[in-house]
Amino acid sequence: MLEKNIAIKNASGIHARPASMLVKEAAKFSADIIIVKNDSEYNAKSIMNVMSMGAKHGDEIKIKVSGSDEKEALEAITTLVEGGFGE
């Protein structure tokens, strides 16, 4: 299992469009991808889970990835979040 803490950089946080981008990216991998925010865990492959997280600009989340392609999955999700979802 790999883990990484990341701060939400885009000004509007993880609303519908960034949540959709995150779920689509997570779905490319067979690894289990969990996002932890305030001690609650959210499945990164579920749009409802990701949106219910309510992550805002500056919030810190932890990405936990486990599976055969965990390294690639962590890199892809990290790049997306740290890049501000292209905003």
N, CA, C and O atoms as a DFTB+ gen file, in Angstrom:
348 C
 N C O
     1  1       0.842      -1.181       0.000
     2  2       0.000       0.000       0.000
     3  2       0.883       1.238       0.000
     4  3       1.870       1.323       0.730
     5  1       0.501       2.195      -0.838
     6  2       1.189       3.478      -0.900
     7  2       0.239       4.561      -0.401
     8  3      -0.975       4.462      -0.583
     9  1       0.794       5.593       0.226
    10  2      -0.009       6.700       0.746
    11  2       0.694       8.008       0.444
    12  3       1.922       8.075       0.385
    13  1      -0.116       9.060       0.254
    14  2       0.458      10.389       0.050
    15  2      -0.552      11.433       0.506
    16  3      -1.743      11.330       0.212
    17  1      -0.063      12.440       1.228
    18  2      -0.904      13.572       1.631
    19  2      -0.784      14.659       0.578
    20  3       0.310      14.977       0.109
    21  1      -1.927      15.222       0.216
    22  2      -1.977      16.256      -0.821
    23  2      -2.964      17.337      -0.383
    24  3      -4.008      17.035       0.195
    25  1      -2.628      18.593      -0.660
    26  2      -3.555      19.700      -0.413
    27  2      -4.330      19.983      -1.699
    28  3      -3.776      19.907      -2.795
    29  1      -5.606      20.308      -1.556
    30  2      -6.439      20.660      -2.707
    31  2      -6.011      22.051      -3.174
    32  3      -6.057      23.008      -2.401
    33  1      -5.595      22.165      -4.436
    34  2      -5.032      23.416      -4.937
    35  2      -6.004      24.255      -5.744
    36  3      -5.870      25.478      -5.777
    37  1      -6.985      23.632      -6.400
    38  2      -7.875      24.444      -7.227
    39  2      -8.836      25.242      -6.349
    40  3      -9.305      24.764      -5.316
    41  1      -9.114      26.462      -6.784
    42  2      -9.868      27.427      -5.968
    43  2     -11.262      26.953      -5.589
    44  3     -11.753      27.282      -4.509
    45  1     -11.902      26.190      -6.456
    46  2     -13.285      25.791      -6.181
    47  2     -13.401      24.434      -5.485
    48  3     -14.512      23.966      -5.237
    49  1     -12.283      23.802      -5.168
    50  2     -12.327      22.517      -4.482
    51  2     -12.772      21.398      -5.407
    52  3     -12.748      21.545      -6.629
    53  1     -13.179      20.280      -4.820
    54  2     -13.604      19.138      -5.631
    55  2     -15.129      19.179      -5.757
    56  3     -15.855      18.568      -4.973
    57  1     -15.584      19.911      -6.758
    58  2     -17.014      19.973      -7.084
    59  2     -17.275      18.974      -8.208
    60  3     -16.459      18.077      -8.422
    61  1     -18.374      19.098      -8.924
    62  2     -18.789      18.081      -9.901
    63  2     -17.746      17.768     -10.975
    64  3     -17.441      16.597     -11.204
    65  1     -17.199      18.778     -11.633
    66  2     -16.254      18.508     -12.729
    67  2     -14.962      17.855     -12.235
    68  3     -14.556      16.833     -12.789
    69  1     -14.296      18.415     -11.203
    70  2     -13.091      17.738     -10.718
    71  2     -13.378      16.344     -10.154
    72  3     -12.556      15.438     -10.291
    73  1     -14.531      16.172      -9.527
    74  2     -14.882      14.848      -8.998
    75  2     -15.006      13.845     -10.137
    76  3     -14.538      12.711     -10.034
    77  1     -15.636      14.271     -11.218
    78  2     -15.779      13.410     -12.383
    79  2     -14.418      13.055     -12.979
    80  3     -14.179      11.907     -13.353
    81  1     -13.534      14.039     -13.063
    82  2     -12.179      13.792     -13.581
    83  2     -11.435      12.800     -12.694
    84  3     -10.760      11.901     -13.197
    85  1     -11.555      12.959     -11.376
    86  2     -10.867      12.085     -10.436
    87  2     -11.379      10.648     -10.565
    88  3     -10.587       9.707     -10.605
    89  1     -12.693      10.481     -10.630
    90  2     -13.283       9.142     -10.737
    91  2     -12.874       8.475     -12.049
    92  3     -12.550       7.288     -12.067
    93  1     -12.887       9.234     -13.147
    94  2     -12.483       8.671     -14.440
    95  2     -11.028       8.233     -14.420
    96  3     -10.684       7.187     -14.970
    97  1     -10.175       9.030     -13.790
    98  2      -8.757       8.672     -13.698
    99  2      -8.581       7.433     -12.824
   100  3      -7.829       6.527     -13.183
   101  1      -9.261       7.385     -11.691
   102  2      -9.156       6.241     -10.773
   103  2      -9.635       4.953     -11.443
   104  3      -9.085       3.880     -11.197
   105  1     -10.662       5.062     -12.289
   106  2     -11.237       3.882     -12.937
   107  2     -10.276       3.222     -13.923
   108  3     -10.492       2.075     -14.316
   109  1      -9.233       3.917     -14.324
   110  2      -8.252       3.363     -15.263
   111  2      -7.366       2.304     -14.622
   112  3      -6.650       1.584     -15.318
   113  1      -7.414       2.211     -13.298
   114  2      -6.499       1.326     -12.575
   115  2      -7.255       0.225     -11.849
   116  3      -8.396       0.416     -11.427
   117  1      -6.615      -0.924     -11.708
   118  2      -7.231      -2.027     -10.967
   119  2      -7.031      -1.871      -9.458
   120  3      -7.746      -2.488      -8.670
   121  1      -6.067      -1.052      -9.057
   122  2      -5.775      -0.842      -7.632
   123  2      -6.983      -0.226      -6.923
   124  3      -7.777       0.495      -7.528
   125  1      -7.103      -0.526      -5.632
   126  2      -8.095       0.134      -4.790
   127  2      -7.548       1.509      -4.434
   128  3      -6.407       1.634      -3.990
   129  1      -8.364       2.537      -4.629
   130  2      -7.928       3.908      -4.362
   131  2      -8.906       4.527      -3.372
   132  3     -10.091       4.688      -3.663
   133  1      -8.390       4.866      -2.205
   134  2      -9.199       5.443      -1.128
   135  2      -8.674       6.846      -0.831
   136  3      -7.466       7.077      -0.779
   137  1      -9.609       7.772      -0.638
   138  2      -9.248       9.129      -0.225
   139  2      -9.693       9.294       1.219
   140  3     -10.835       8.988       1.562
   141  1      -8.792       9.776       2.060
   142  2      -9.104       9.995       3.466
   143  2      -9.134      11.499       3.730
   144  3      -8.181      12.214       3.421
   145  1     -10.233      11.962       4.302
   146  2     -10.360      13.372       4.689
   147  2     -11.056      13.402       6.040
   148  3     -12.139      12.841       6.210
   149  1     -10.422      14.061       6.993
   150  2     -10.972      14.164       8.359
   151  2     -11.358      12.798       8.929
   152  3     -12.442      12.640       9.492
   153  1     -10.480      11.827       8.784
   154  2     -10.661      10.461       9.312
   155  2     -11.800       9.684       8.668
   156  3     -12.142       8.603       9.147
   157  1     -12.399      10.201       7.594
   158  2     -13.418       9.459       6.844
   159  2     -12.793       8.978       5.540
   160  3     -11.981       9.678       4.935
   161  1     -13.181       7.769       5.110
   162  2     -12.630       7.200       3.890
   163  2     -13.671       7.241       2.775
   164  3     -14.856       6.995       3.001
   165  1     -13.200       7.558       1.562
   166  2     -14.062       7.672       0.395
   167  2     -13.453       6.884      -0.758
   168  3     -12.249       6.961      -1.003
   169  1     -14.284       6.129      -1.462
   170  2     -13.846       5.346      -2.605
   171  2     -13.657       6.290      -3.788
   172  3     -14.616       6.928      -4.223
   173  1     -12.440       6.391      -4.315
   174  2     -12.141       7.313      -5.409
   175  2     -12.778       6.887      -6.726
   176  3     -12.760       7.656      -7.687
   177  1     -13.338       5.687      -6.795
   178  2     -13.985       5.220      -8.020
   179  2     -15.500       5.437      -7.980
   180  3     -16.214       5.004      -8.885
   181  1     -15.986       6.103      -6.939
   182  2     -17.419       6.377      -6.792
   183  2     -17.659       7.882      -6.808
   184  3     -17.193       8.596      -5.920
   185  1     -18.384       8.366      -7.816
   186  2     -18.656       9.797      -7.925
   187  2     -19.403      10.308      -6.695
   188  3     -19.132      11.415      -6.229
   189  1     -20.333       9.526      -6.166
   190  2     -21.095       9.957      -4.988
   191  2     -20.179      10.063      -3.767
   192  3     -20.302      10.998      -2.975
   193  1     -19.272       9.114      -3.617
   194  2     -18.319       9.165      -2.503
   195  2     -17.436      10.394      -2.604
   196  3     -17.252      11.112      -1.621
   197  1     -16.890      10.641      -3.780
   198  2     -15.963      11.754      -3.966
   199  2     -16.672      13.087      -3.736
   200  3     -16.121      13.977      -3.087
   201  1     -17.884      13.230      -4.259
   202  2     -18.609      14.493      -4.079
   203  2     -19.041      14.696      -2.628
   204  3     -19.073      15.826      -2.142
   205  1     -19.373      13.611      -1.940
   206  2     -19.812      13.738      -0.544
   207  2     -18.674      14.133       0.390
   208  3     -18.914      14.537       1.528
   209  1     -17.442      14.019      -0.084
   210  2     -16.281      14.377       0.714
   211  2     -16.262      15.878       1.030
   212  3     -15.800      16.277       2.098
   213  1     -16.755      16.696       0.122
   214  2     -16.806      18.142       0.351
   215  2     -15.440      18.790       0.485
   216  3     -15.262      19.687       1.309
   217  1     -14.474      18.352      -0.308
   218  2     -13.116      18.898      -0.220
   219  2     -13.063      20.294      -0.826
   220  3     -13.491      20.511      -1.960
   221  1     -12.537      21.223      -0.061
   222  2     -12.425      22.617      -0.484
   223  2     -10.962      22.998      -0.671
   224  3     -10.059      22.270      -0.258
   225  1     -10.742      24.146      -1.295
   226  2      -9.386      24.657      -1.506
   227  2      -8.628      24.702      -0.168
   228  3      -9.134      25.219       0.828
   229  1      -7.428      24.161      -0.167
   230  2      -6.593      24.162       1.025
   231  2      -6.773      22.954       1.925
   232  3      -5.930      22.702       2.786
   233  1      -7.861      22.193       1.747
   234  2      -8.060      20.983       2.554
   235  2      -6.966      19.976       2.230
   236  3      -6.524      19.876       1.085
   237  1      -6.533      19.233       3.238
   238  2      -5.555      18.178       3.006
   239  2      -6.266      16.839       2.974
   240  3      -7.083      16.526       3.840
   241  1      -5.937      16.055       1.957
   242  2      -6.480      14.705       1.833
   243  2      -5.316      13.730       1.779
   244  3      -4.188      14.102       1.458
   245  1      -5.610      12.482       2.096
   246  2      -4.607      11.424       1.972
   247  2      -5.114      10.450       0.916
   248  3      -6.263      10.010       0.964
   249  1      -4.259      10.122      -0.025
   250  2      -4.574       9.125      -1.040
   251  2      -3.933       7.813      -0.606
   252  3      -2.727       7.758      -0.369
   253  1      -4.737       6.754      -0.500
   254  2      -4.224       5.422      -0.147
   255  2      -4.521       4.490      -1.322
   256  3      -5.667       4.354      -1.750
   257  1      -3.476       3.857      -1.829
   258  2      -3.617       3.016      -3.010
   259  2      -3.001       1.654      -2.735
   260  3      -1.892       1.556      -2.211
   261  1      -3.737       0.596      -3.098
   262  2      -3.175      -0.750      -2.956
   263  2      -3.625      -1.608      -4.130
   264  3      -4.795      -1.612      -4.512
   265  1      -2.664      -2.331      -4.691
   266  2      -2.965      -3.211      -5.822
   267  2      -1.769      -3.313      -6.744
   268  3      -0.719      -2.722      -6.492
   269  1      -1.940      -4.066      -7.809
   270  2      -0.823      -4.366      -8.708
   271  2      -0.286      -3.131      -9.424
   272  3       0.903      -3.075      -9.739
   273  1      -1.134      -2.143      -9.687
   274  2      -0.678      -0.930     -10.371
   275  2      -0.750       0.295      -9.454
   276  3      -1.033       1.407      -9.899
   277  1      -0.485       0.062      -8.160
   278  2      -0.633       1.138      -7.166
   279  2       0.295       2.325      -7.420
   280  3      -0.101       3.473      -7.217
   281  1       1.520       2.058      -7.860
   282  2       2.465       3.155      -8.084
   283  2       1.962       4.076      -9.192
   284  3       1.955       5.297      -9.037
   285  1       1.548       3.493     -10.294
   286  2       1.043       4.276     -11.421
   287  2      -0.237       5.026     -11.031
   288  3      -0.423       6.182     -11.409
   289  1      -1.102       4.368     -10.284
   290  2      -2.358       4.992      -9.858
   291  2      -2.089       6.184      -8.948
   292  3      -2.701       7.239      -9.112
   293  1      -1.186       6.028      -7.997
   294  2      -0.871       7.125      -7.083
   295  2      -0.276       8.309      -7.847
   296  3      -0.622       9.460      -7.579
   297  1       0.615       8.028      -8.794
   298  2       1.209       9.097      -9.595
   299  2       0.147       9.845     -10.396
   300  3       0.176      11.074     -10.458
   301  1      -0.785       9.124     -11.008
   302  2      -1.811       9.741     -11.841
   303  2      -2.761      10.604     -11.013
   304  3      -3.084      11.724     -11.410
   305  1      -3.210      10.095      -9.867
   306  2      -4.131      10.857      -9.012
   307  2      -3.410      12.072      -8.429
   308  3      -3.984      13.159      -8.360
   309  1      -2.165      11.893      -8.011
   310  2      -1.385      12.998      -7.464
   311  2      -1.217      14.109      -8.500
   312  3      -1.403      15.285      -8.188
   313  1      -0.871      13.743      -9.708
   314  2      -0.692      14.717     -10.787
   315  2      -1.979      15.494     -11.030
   316  3      -1.944      16.712     -11.207
   317  1      -3.107      14.805     -11.039
   318  2      -4.397      15.446     -11.268
   319  2      -4.729      16.451     -10.165
   320  3      -5.107      17.587     -10.448
   321  1      -4.588      16.030      -8.909
   322  2      -4.933      16.898      -7.777
   323  2      -3.946      18.054      -7.658
   324  3      -4.355      19.203      -7.494
   325  1      -2.659      17.761      -7.741
   326  2      -1.653      18.817      -7.606
   327  2      -1.695      19.796      -8.776
   328  3      -1.270      20.944      -8.644
   329  1      -2.206      19.343      -9.917
   330  2      -2.353      20.216     -11.081
   331  2      -3.613      21.061     -11.019
   332  3      -3.901      21.808     -11.954
   333  1      -4.369      20.957      -9.930
   334  2      -5.573      21.757      -9.769
   335  2      -6.683      21.367     -10.713
   336  3      -7.551      22.187     -11.013
   337  1      -6.681      20.120     -11.195
   338  2      -7.711      19.615     -12.097
   339  2      -7.813      20.461     -13.375
   340  3      -8.876      20.549     -13.989
   341  1      -6.703      21.075     -13.759
   342  2      -6.682      21.869     -14.984
   343  2      -7.345      23.237     -14.868
   344  3      -7.523      23.926     -15.872
   345  1      -7.711      23.631     -13.659
   346  2      -8.373      24.933     -13.489
   347  2      -7.352      26.048     -13.405
   348  3      -7.722      27.214     -13.262
